[in-house]
Amino acid sequence: MKIKWYGHSAWGITSADGTTIITDPYEAGSYDGAVGYAPISDSADVILATHEHPDHYGVGAIPGNPEVFLGAGKYRFNQYEFEALASFHDESGGSERGPNAIFLFEVDGVKMAHLGDQGIYPPEEIMEKLKGVEVVFIPTGGHFTIDAQTAVKIIDALAPRVVFPMHYKTDVLGFPIAPMDDFVKLFGEDRVKRFDDCQLELTKETLPEKTEAWVCSYAK
């Protein structure tokens, strides 16, 4: 499969059969320009939206007339099945920032999870569901989501093969969240692979034996 980072929590995942899934597409320029990532011009077959905040639900701008799967539930597109687990955007049962969903799905034989704007360490029943996941997209910036310390705790408990950190501070994001360096310091630089251009290829056979964080640099 091919994996592309657009910025923030938005990823494009294209399977070997050409099916494209985009996760949490942001609305470019939302929050009075704080979301400074470029508009997403790639088309999609499926959009996975963990919640409806503008930095995760810019579905109207995505070409291709995609199917939109929003929030907790079970969904299907052709042979692809998606399970979205109900969770929260904060530590107060959603009373501060509302609900969040954690999407579980499989592409080309690789089990994947996208944690959206997860705001708490997941409860035991969700952690059980996440066992065996090989690729995890996880927020690390704190303030609106879990912070780097909690992200590392989740990663150590699940032991996925590849971790894609997301929802962290960059030069084009005006949110008061932590930069990637905070996560890298806790996770360990020796376990990090850095990419200047996050358009990657990944297969079941090429997954690393031990957990690695694949960190992408954003370029306008």
Secondary structure as the mmCIF struct_conf table of DSSP 4:
data_model
#
loop_
_struct_conf.conf_type_id
_struct_conf.id
_struct_conf.beg_label_comp_id
_struct_conf.beg_label_asym_id
_struct_conf.beg_label_seq_id
_struct_conf.end_label_comp_id
_struct_conf.end_label_asym_id
_struct_conf.end_label_seq_id
STRN STRN1 LYS A 2 GLY A 7
TURN_TY1_P TURN_TY1_P1 HIS A 8 SER A 9
STRN STRN2 ALA A 10 THR A 14
TURN_TY1_P TURN_TY1_P2 ALA A 16 ASP A 17
BEND BEND1 GLY A 18 GLY A 18
STRN STRN3 THR A 20 THR A 23
BEND BEND2 ASP A 24 ASP A 24
TURN_TY1_P TURN_TY1_P3 ALA A 28 ALA A 34
STRN STRN4 VAL A 35 VAL A 35
BEND BEND3 TYR A 37 TYR A 37
HELX_LH_PP_P HELX_LH_PP_P1 ALA A 38 ILE A 40
BEND BEND4 ASP A 45 ASP A 45
STRN STRN5 VAL A 46 ALA A 49
BEND BEND5 THR A 50 THR A 50
BEND BEND6 HIS A 53 HIS A 53
TURN_TY1_P TURN_TY1_P4 PRO A 54 HIS A 56
HELX_RH_3T_P HELX_RH_3T_P1 VAL A 59 ALA A 61
BEND BEND7 PRO A 63 GLY A 64
STRN STRN6 GLU A 67 LEU A 70
BEND BEND8 GLY A 71 ALA A 72
STRN STRN7 GLY A 73 PHE A 77
TURN_TY1_P TURN_TY1_P5 ASN A 78 GLN A 79
STRN STRN8 TYR A 80 PHE A 88
BEND BEND9 HIS A 89 SER A 92
TURN_TY1_P TURN_TY1_P6 GLY A 93 ARG A 97
STRN STRN9 PRO A 99 VAL A 107
TURN_TY1_P TURN_TY1_P7 ASP A 108 GLY A 109
STRN STRN10 VAL A 110 HIS A 114
TURN_TY1_P TURN_TY1_P8 GLY A 116 ASP A 117
BEND BEND10 ILE A 120 ILE A 120
HELX_LH_PP_P HELX_LH_PP_P2 TYR A 121 PRO A 123
HELX_RH_AL_P HELX_RH_AL_P1 GLU A 124 LEU A 130
TURN_TY1_P TURN_TY1_P9 LYS A 131 GLY A 132
BEND BEND11 GLU A 134 GLU A 134
STRN STRN11 VAL A 135 PRO A 139
STRN STRN12 GLY A 141 GLY A 141
BEND BEND12 HIS A 143 THR A 145
STRN STRN13 ASP A 147 ASP A 147
HELX_RH_AL_P HELX_RH_AL_P2 ALA A 148 LEU A 158
BEND BEND13 ARG A 161 ARG A 161
STRN STRN14 VAL A 162 MET A 166
BEND BEND14 HIS A 167 HIS A 167
STRN STRN15 LYS A 169 LYS A 169
TURN_TY1_P TURN_TY1_P10 ASP A 171 VAL A 172
STRN STRN16 LEU A 173 LEU A 173
BEND BEND15 PHE A 175 PRO A 176
STRN STRN17 PRO A 179 PRO A 179
HELX_RH_AL_P HELX_RH_AL_P3 MET A 180 PHE A 187
HELX_RH_3T_P HELX_RH_3T_P2 GLU A 189 ARG A 191
STRN STRN18 VAL A 192 PHE A 195
BEND BEND16 ASP A 196 ASP A 197
STRN STRN19 GLN A 199 GLU A 201
BEND BEND17 LYS A 204 LYS A 204
TURN_TY1_P TURN_TY1_P11 GLU A 205 THR A 206
BEND BEND18 GLU A 209 LYS A 210
STRN STRN20 GLU A 212 CYS A 216
#
